[in-house]
Amino acid sequence: MAPVLDPKFKQALADRIRFYNELGIYDFYRREPVETSSQPGSASADSALHVEEREDITPRARTVASTNIFEAEVSGAESVVAEPIQALKLIREDIGDCTRCRLHKQGRKQIVFGVGNPTADLMFIGEAPGADEDLQGEPFVGRAGQLLNNMIKAMGLEREQVYIANIIKCRPPGNRTPERDECETCSPFLMRQIEVIKPKAIVALGAVAAKTLLAINAPMSDLRGRWYDFRGTKLAVTYHPAFLLRDPRQKKEAWKDLQMVMRELGLQAPVQKG
């Protein structure tokens, strides 16, 4: 069983990992302990003696080695904050005026973090901000956002009751599809948002969101219509609202996906008046 880290030390560890991330270092490997010989005078014995002499100087080094360093990276400083609103604020402050990938040089105006209920049961995750979202700093506010709002209402919910975010938080130039390295750089912040919100269900909107979250390269026809276990949360896949605007015939299929989510959450569609 992994030891429990002191909160201050855990935050310091997360800060150090964040520092390496900003340098472009994302992969960490744990060095396995080296077996030493107990024979006096041997080089290995001298090394062991050297380690023993340093134990009183760096007693926490072994704790770091035996801890899941990726868990500390995903959790971040917000893991010691009980209030979700404050925890999300810490993540946003950590992002800052992000320059971690090329998108900050390609015309983005601002970070589009996420919006909605910080303790939502349902979370929608799209691909990337568009022009309207880049201007307003909020995801899904353009034509696709209006359709998403209607989809949410059809489920018997209001936009303010769910949480909405994207895989990446900067608009790609010309609304192009995000590159893989851009998704890999930005998605850890989304993972931290999910960890704070703890939704009962996630809906991935479109192929980019689905494939990034699930690490599955498959067509939408294969991804839809079933539940996936995603970090202990159920995840469903449906069409992106922008795609539905281009091909309205698929709205019936998207509604089937949303009905599956409604059954899971115990939601009832509102009664139509008239």
C-alpha atoms as one frame of an Amber mdcrd trajectory, in Angstrom:
protein
   0.000   0.000   0.000   1.411   3.372  -1.028   2.241   5.708   1.856   0.071
   8.765   2.439   1.917  11.941   1.509   1.898  15.032   3.633  -0.368  17.574
   1.813   2.372  20.220   1.677   4.878  17.760   0.290   2.324  16.449  -2.225
   1.733  19.992  -3.449   5.473  20.574  -3.715   5.782  17.364  -5.726   2.969
  18.458  -8.053   4.662  21.848  -8.503   7.931  20.141  -9.415   6.243  17.905
 -11.978   4.456  20.944 -13.420   7.836  22.670 -13.724   9.182  19.732 -15.746
   6.032  19.729 -17.910   6.644  23.364 -18.797  10.138  22.365 -19.898   8.566
  19.800 -22.216   9.260  16.763 -20.017   6.185  14.579 -19.594   7.475  11.031
 -19.115   8.811   9.910 -15.748  10.306   6.571 -14.860  10.941   5.058 -11.469
  14.433   3.668 -11.010  14.303   0.219  -9.453  16.431  -0.271  -6.314  19.865
  -1.746  -6.935  20.728  -4.903  -5.030  23.838  -4.406  -2.963  26.390  -6.832
  -1.625  27.046  -6.974   2.100  30.711  -7.850   1.633  32.892  -5.239   3.325
  35.044  -3.226   1.016  33.034  -3.943  -2.127  31.900  -1.086  -4.344  28.265
  -2.015  -3.798  28.756  -2.052  -0.054  30.346   1.386  -0.241  27.358   2.613
  -2.266  24.973   1.174   0.302  26.901   2.854   3.082  26.740   6.134   1.164
  22.949   5.841   0.881  22.646   5.034   4.605  24.703   8.088   5.467  22.357
  10.281   3.388  19.150   8.941   4.907  19.083  11.571   7.629  19.515  14.302
   4.974  16.903  13.239   2.408  14.403  11.020   4.229  11.581  11.792   1.767
  13.337  10.631  -1.411  12.275   7.009  -0.914   8.646   8.126  -0.377   8.635
   9.781  -3.791  10.072   6.693  -5.459   7.408   4.441  -3.999   4.517   6.778
  -4.879   2.602   6.821  -8.150   4.126   9.950  -9.633   1.476  10.128 -12.356
  -1.277  10.241  -9.743   0.407  13.212  -8.130   0.712  14.910 -11.519  -2.965
  14.438 -12.360  -4.156  15.473  -8.926  -2.191  18.694  -8.693  -2.453  21.239
  -5.906  -6.246  21.190  -6.090  -6.330  17.683  -4.604  -5.967  19.150  -1.104
  -8.883  21.583  -1.619 -12.311  20.282  -0.614 -14.401  22.952  -2.364 -14.830
  22.138  -6.113 -15.196  25.804  -7.114 -11.875  26.655  -5.498 -10.245  23.517
  -6.883 -11.279  24.428 -10.443  -9.979  27.934  -9.852  -6.584  26.494  -8.907
  -6.484  24.481 -12.128  -7.356  27.587 -14.137  -4.619  29.547 -12.383  -2.190
  26.726 -13.140  -2.992  26.970 -16.847  -2.355  30.721 -16.820  -1.848  32.365
 -20.202  -0.711  29.012 -21.527   2.264  28.732 -23.899   2.750  24.957 -23.576
   1.941  24.182 -27.230   2.050  25.976 -30.565  -1.542  27.197 -30.437  -0.646
  30.256 -28.376   1.285  31.503 -31.434  -1.457  30.712 -33.943  -4.081  33.338
 -33.265  -5.934  32.162 -30.191  -7.335  35.084 -28.200  -7.884  33.446 -24.826
  -8.098  30.219 -22.846 -11.524  28.547 -22.918 -11.505  26.676 -19.627 -14.967
  25.239 -19.052 -18.332  26.280 -17.674 -21.168  24.916 -15.588 -21.949  23.204
 -12.318 -18.714  22.209 -10.511 -20.534  19.250  -8.940 -22.496  18.240 -12.050
 -23.717  14.674 -12.506 -23.315  15.061 -16.265 -20.344  16.430 -18.192 -20.108
  17.130 -21.917 -16.667  17.164 -23.542 -16.153  18.505 -27.034 -13.164  18.923
 -29.312 -11.887  22.504 -29.212 -13.124  26.090 -29.043 -14.341  27.758 -32.221
 -14.329  31.414 -33.208 -17.282  32.396 -30.995 -15.879  30.486 -28.040 -12.466
  32.102 -28.516 -14.090  35.538 -28.421 -16.289  34.904 -25.395 -14.019  32.569
 -23.424 -16.781  29.990 -22.923 -17.263  26.608 -24.639 -20.190  25.946 -26.963
 -21.656  29.417 -27.387 -21.955  29.510 -31.187 -24.460  27.700 -33.408 -23.222
  24.319 -32.217 -23.578  25.556 -28.652 -27.187  26.554 -29.254 -27.912  23.067
 -30.521 -26.151  21.562 -27.496 -28.327  23.730 -25.245 -31.413  22.296 -26.968
 -30.075  18.772 -26.524 -29.550  19.416 -22.824 -33.070  20.828 -22.455 -34.493
  17.803 -24.251 -32.916  15.703 -21.500 -34.829  17.682 -18.874 -31.821  19.727
 -17.759 -30.550  23.277 -18.042 -27.096  24.259 -19.267 -26.243  25.529 -15.775
 -26.830  22.053 -14.313 -24.150  20.303 -16.388 -20.465  20.993 -16.951 -19.106
  21.666 -20.447 -15.477  21.571 -21.539 -13.233  20.632 -24.461 -10.245  18.389
 -24.993  -8.088  21.442 -25.715  -8.609  24.943 -24.411  -7.317  27.055 -27.307
  -8.864  27.547 -30.734  -6.874  25.863 -33.530  -6.358  28.173 -36.522  -9.230
  27.952 -38.991 -11.012  25.576 -36.608  -8.805  22.739 -37.840  -8.757  19.409
 -36.043  -6.410  19.488 -33.038  -3.103  17.727 -33.529  -2.256  14.754 -31.364
   0.512  16.528 -29.462  -1.823  19.449 -28.741  -4.371  17.059 -27.238  -1.700
  15.302 -25.203  -0.368  18.599 -23.862  -3.742  20.042 -22.898  -5.835  17.033
 -21.881  -4.124  16.555 -18.462  -5.866  19.750 -17.340  -9.182  18.272 -18.470
  -8.414  15.105 -16.502  -7.920  17.251 -13.420 -11.239  18.999 -14.045 -12.980
  15.632 -14.289 -11.315  14.503 -11.071 -12.651  17.578  -9.258 -16.183  17.504
 -10.706 -16.600  13.736 -10.354 -19.547  13.446 -12.777 -21.681  10.324 -12.796
 -21.609  10.310 -16.601 -19.563  11.905 -19.377 -20.718  12.428 -22.949 -17.907
  12.699 -25.491 -19.074  14.892 -28.357 -17.539  13.804 -31.639 -14.713  11.575
 -32.811 -11.790  13.677 -31.563 -13.118  13.815 -28.004 -14.033  10.125 -27.995
 -10.756   8.885 -29.454  -8.655  11.106 -27.191 -10.454  10.100 -24.001 -10.728
   6.398 -24.823  -7.474   6.016 -26.777  -9.436   4.022 -29.347  -9.085   4.582
 -33.084 -12.485   3.503 -34.352 -15.328   4.996 -36.404 -18.211   6.702 -34.640
 -20.531   3.880 -35.651 -18.455   1.518 -33.489 -17.962   3.943 -30.599 -21.594
   4.893 -30.082 -24.368   2.970 -28.348 -22.479   1.589 -25.357 -20.956   2.609
 -22.052 -17.236   2.823 -21.365 -15.530   2.814 -17.989 -13.447   5.982 -17.880
 -11.497   6.532 -14.655 -14.366   5.105 -12.658 -16.963   7.189 -14.504 -19.323
   5.994 -17.223 -18.660   7.545 -20.624 -20.896   7.584 -23.689 -20.141   8.806
 -27.202 -22.393  10.774 -29.533 -22.116  13.103 -32.492 -20.716  16.596 -32.120
 -23.425  19.287 -32.459 -21.462  20.894 -35.310 -21.699  17.612 -37.227 -25.441
  17.462 -36.551 -25.796  20.937 -38.044 -24.133  19.652 -41.214 -26.117  16.398
 -41.255 -29.444  16.846 -39.406 -30.448  13.282 -40.352 -28.207  12.034 -37.548
 -30.123  13.920 -34.840 -32.327  10.865 -34.252 -29.233   8.754 -33.611 -27.822
  11.369 -31.240 -31.138  11.387 -29.354 -30.832   7.628 -28.873 -27.425   8.194
 -27.301 -28.813  10.868 -24.988 -31.722   8.642 -23.985 -29.210   6.011 -22.910
 -27.567   8.647 -20.708 -30.950   9.733 -19.332 -31.776   6.181 -18.296 -28.483
   5.899 -16.482 -29.051   9.175 -14.597 -32.760   8.615 -13.997 -33.785  11.652
 -16.059 -37.194  12.192 -17.624 -37.744  14.210 -20.784 -39.961  17.257 -20.186
 -43.610  16.920 -21.206 -44.339  18.762 -24.445 -46.998  21.439 -24.005 -49.914
  21.799 -26.392
